[in-house]
Amino acid sequence: MLGRKNTNRQPLFDGMPTGGAAVDAPGTVIVIGAGAAGLSAARVLHHAGRKVVVLEGRDRIGGRLNTIEVGDGIADEGGNWIHGVPANAVYHLAIEAGLDVERDDLLDPRHLVAHDQRSGRRVSSARILFALGRVAMLTRRYGSESIHAEHPEATLAERLDGEISKVRGATNRRYYRALVRTVFDMVAAKEAEYLSPNALTLNPGDSDGGADYVIHGGYQQLTTRLAGGLDIRLGTLVKAIRYEDDGVTIDTADGTHQGSHVIVTAPIGVLQAGTIEFNPPLPTPKQRAIEAVGVGVVEKLIFTFDEPFWRRKPESPRSVLYISETLGEFPAFVDTTDSAGCPMLVAFLTGDQVDQIADTPQRFIDRGCEVLQEIFPGDYLAPSAVHVTQWGTDPFSRCSYSTPTVGVTVDDYEQLAEPLAGRVLFAGEATYRRYAGFVQGAMGSGIREARRILGHPADLTI
Ligand SMILES: Cc1cc2nc3c(=O)[nH]c(=O)nc-3n(C[C@H](O)[C@H](O)[C@H](O)COP(=O)(O)OP(=O)(O)OC[C@H]3O[C@@H](n4cnc5c(N)ncnc54)[C@H](O)[C@@H]3O)c2cc1C
């Protein structure tokens, strides 16, 4: 637990526009979505004295931040870690709010074991350290490239293949490939075969480095604080947005709301599905940007156990890597026991396989158990409870987060954030290119749009 206060009163989320297209006119601001972006926008506006109504389709707040009970423990179904600490503004905000945050590094080489399916044995820590070191260097190098850098390769996978081929020794190459693809594919929530070779230049927040932290008691602690005092209408599904020179009209399943501005924070997957109608229709550049920014899906299998059987041996791993003969098959199990309050392992899956998770979750649960049994023969115990997330098929998300697929450009991200007629504003993780995919991007985008309406600097306090 850390208790450092941000006493210099510098804005936590800087580098974003203050003012812009809209004017500070009286009237209600309607915010669509009570996730990190929507709640941040609403909170800044509420503090500045504006009337704000948040319309949320689900019967809960938080969006892709959702803390649930699994077995005897708690788990974050969606966003879980505050990455890149101390640079990450979410960390400082959580501290300011008095939340209990603790360090929880995902890939701490001192608490990591890897199992090789081919040999049926543990991988030596020297080999893992070598591979992880190269992954860290590569991430930094790619993240610091000029946005104008050109690459002959068509996809990130082709670029990575070039890097992998430089490693000497077939076994080292195989381990490096497994780790580099685990890190890149999981962070992007999509296989590198679909990603832009410029992925890390487009979303450089992925390469910030720094420590990982969790909020004790779950991310919901933060969204509950953000929501305090706000007018939030749960179970209010927005169907259409009509906008004119003098205001906006929002049609929901239960009636109509009018306001001076609307901030749309629906996820990129929902915008792509076109389930919210815009009238007049979205201009072509905006529609093109919505289609160009990729949709990534990463799902979690959350297992609880009566005993943390993987901690019986002296190394007591926090993360267990599985180097499968099939790339992307249960690549990582993360021990979240300390924050869960009961023995818990969380497996992450992405790529084409997650398309089948909603239809056949049991098949994935069974295979996850087989893999654990293979890694810990003799010690393995069957789980006491399992929960499988369904972000990819959930009608309120239709993705886990945005991802820089082949062909997406900086202009597309800028278009995504561009307001319409000074009345319809767009926030949400996908609209904040630097930290797209992260809570930091979501919150930053909400503050950016609140500032745009206010026309003056305003920060988030909770
Ligand atoms: C599995 C997973 C793991 C992740 N891990 C991390 C992590 O460790 N660290 C990190 O920083 N980030 C992580 N993220 C990403 C992070 O959770 C998101 O970037 C962030 O929460 C997005 O916030 P948002 O406000 O942009 O969108 P959302 O939280 O999705 O909010 C949008 C809201 O709009 C609502 N909505 C949608 N359509 C309508 C409609 N028609 N009418 C009314 N309401 C509507 C939705 O219900 C939702 O509440 C993870 C996400 C997932 C899914």
The ligand as an SDF file (V2000), in Angstrom:
LIG
                    3D

 53 58  0  0  0  0  0  0  0  0999 V2000
  -10.5240   -8.4450  -20.2920 C   0  0  0  0  0  0  0  0  0  0  0  0
  -10.0500   -7.0090  -20.2010 C   0  0  0  0  0  0  0  0  0  0  0  0
   -8.8740   -6.7240  -19.5380 C   0  0  0  0  0  0  0  0  0  0  0  0
   -8.4300   -5.4070  -19.4400 C   0  0  0  0  0  0  0  0  0  0  0  0
   -7.3080   -5.1270  -18.6970 N   0  0  0  0  0  0  0  0  0  0  0  0
   -6.9420   -3.8440  -18.5010 C   0  0  0  0  0  0  0  0  0  0  0  0
   -5.9240   -3.5250  -17.5650 C   0  0  0  0  0  0  0  0  0  0  0  0
   -5.3870   -4.4100  -16.8720 O   0  0  0  0  0  0  0  0  0  0  0  0
   -5.5490   -2.2230  -17.4420 N   0  0  0  0  0  0  0  0  0  0  0  0
   -6.1590   -1.2210  -18.1630 C   0  0  0  0  0  0  0  0  0  0  0  0
   -5.7680   -0.0420  -18.0240 O   0  0  0  0  0  0  0  0  0  0  0  0
   -7.1840   -1.4940  -19.0090 N   0  0  0  0  0  0  0  0  0  0  0  0
   -7.5990   -2.7710  -19.1730 C   0  0  0  0  0  0  0  0  0  0  0  0
   -8.6700   -3.0560  -19.9600 N   0  0  0  0  0  0  0  0  0  0  0  0
   -9.2940   -1.9670  -20.7280 C   0  0  0  0  0  0  0  0  0  0  0  0
  -10.2050   -1.0580  -19.8850 C   0  0  0  0  0  0  0  0  0  0  0  0
  -11.0450   -1.8470  -19.0940 O   0  0  0  0  0  0  0  0  0  0  0  0
  -11.0030   -0.1830  -20.8500 C   0  0  0  0  0  0  0  0  0  0  0  0
  -10.1170    0.4990  -21.7220 O   0  0  0  0  0  0  0  0  0  0  0  0
  -11.8520    0.8780  -20.1650 C   0  0  0  0  0  0  0  0  0  0  0  0
  -12.5150    0.3520  -19.0380 O   0  0  0  0  0  0  0  0  0  0  0  0
  -12.8440    1.4250  -21.1760 C   0  0  0  0  0  0  0  0  0  0  0  0
  -13.6270    2.4520  -20.6110 O   0  0  0  0  0  0  0  0  0  0  0  0
  -14.6390    3.2520  -21.5330 P   0  0  0  0  0  0  0  0  0  0  0  0
  -15.3480    4.2030  -20.6570 O   0  0  0  0  0  0  0  0  0  0  0  0
  -13.9390    3.7660  -22.7280 O   0  0  0  0  0  0  0  0  0  0  0  0
  -15.6710    2.1570  -22.0910 O   0  0  0  0  0  0  0  0  0  0  0  0
  -16.7170    1.2520  -21.2750 P   0  0  0  0  0  0  0  0  0  0  0  0
  -16.1920    0.9560  -19.9310 O   0  0  0  0  0  0  0  0  0  0  0  0
  -17.0710    0.1210  -22.1320 O   0  0  0  0  0  0  0  0  0  0  0  0
  -17.9680    2.2310  -21.0920 O   0  0  0  0  0  0  0  0  0  0  0  0
  -18.9160    2.4300  -22.1070 C   0  0  0  0  0  0  0  0  0  0  0  0
  -20.3020    2.3250  -21.4830 C   0  0  0  0  0  0  0  0  0  0  0  0
  -21.2790    2.5820  -22.5040 O   0  0  0  0  0  0  0  0  0  0  0  0
  -22.3890    1.7470  -22.2450 C   0  0  0  0  0  0  0  0  0  0  0  0
  -23.1710    1.6220  -23.4800 N   0  0  0  0  0  0  0  0  0  0  0  0
  -22.8090    1.0140  -24.6410 C   0  0  0  0  0  0  0  0  0  0  0  0
  -23.7920    1.1430  -25.5510 N   0  0  0  0  0  0  0  0  0  0  0  0
  -24.7990    1.8550  -24.9650 C   0  0  0  0  0  0  0  0  0  0  0  0
  -26.0690    2.2900  -25.3930 C   0  0  0  0  0  0  0  0  0  0  0  0
  -26.5500    2.0650  -26.6320 N   0  0  0  0  0  0  0  0  0  0  0  0
  -26.8470    2.9730  -24.5170 N   0  0  0  0  0  0  0  0  0  0  0  0
  -26.4030    3.2410  -23.2650 C   0  0  0  0  0  0  0  0  0  0  0  0
  -25.2100    2.8400  -22.7980 N   0  0  0  0  0  0  0  0  0  0  0  0
  -24.4010    2.1560  -23.6430 C   0  0  0  0  0  0  0  0  0  0  0  0
  -21.7640    0.4360  -21.7870 C   0  0  0  0  0  0  0  0  0  0  0  0
  -22.6730   -0.3680  -21.0750 O   0  0  0  0  0  0  0  0  0  0  0  0
  -20.6160    0.9380  -20.9290 C   0  0  0  0  0  0  0  0  0  0  0  0
  -20.9780    1.0340  -19.5610 O   0  0  0  0  0  0  0  0  0  0  0  0
   -9.1710   -4.3550  -20.0390 C   0  0  0  0  0  0  0  0  0  0  0  0
  -10.3810   -4.6400  -20.6810 C   0  0  0  0  0  0  0  0  0  0  0  0
  -10.8240   -5.9560  -20.7590 C   0  0  0  0  0  0  0  0  0  0  0  0
  -12.1540   -6.2240  -21.3900 C   0  0  0  0  0  0  0  0  0  0  0  0
  1  2  1  0
  2  3  1  0
  2 52  2  0
  3  4  2  0
  4  5  1  0
  4 50  1  0
  5  6  2  0
  6  7  1  0
  6 13  1  0
  7  8  2  0
  7  9  1  0
  9 10  1  0
 10 11  2  0
 10 12  1  0
 12 13  2  0
 13 14  1  0
 14 15  1  0
 14 50  1  0
 15 16  1  0
 16 17  1  0
 16 18  1  0
 18 19  1  0
 18 20  1  0
 20 21  1  0
 20 22  1  0
 22 23  1  0
 23 24  1  0
 24 25  2  0
 24 26  1  0
 24 27  1  0
 27 28  1  0
 28 29  2  0
 28 30  1  0
 28 31  1  0
 31 32  1  0
 32 33  1  0
 33 34  1  0
 33 48  1  0
 34 35  1  0
 35 36  1  0
 35 46  1  0
 36 37  1  0
 36 45  1  0
 37 38  2  0
 38 39  1  0
 39 40  1  0
 39 45  2  0
 40 41  1  0
 40 42  2  0
 42 43  1  0
 43 44  2  0
 44 45  1  0
 46 47  1  0
 46 48  1  0
 48 49  1  0
 50 51  2  0
 51 52  1  0
 52 53  1  0
M  END
$$$$
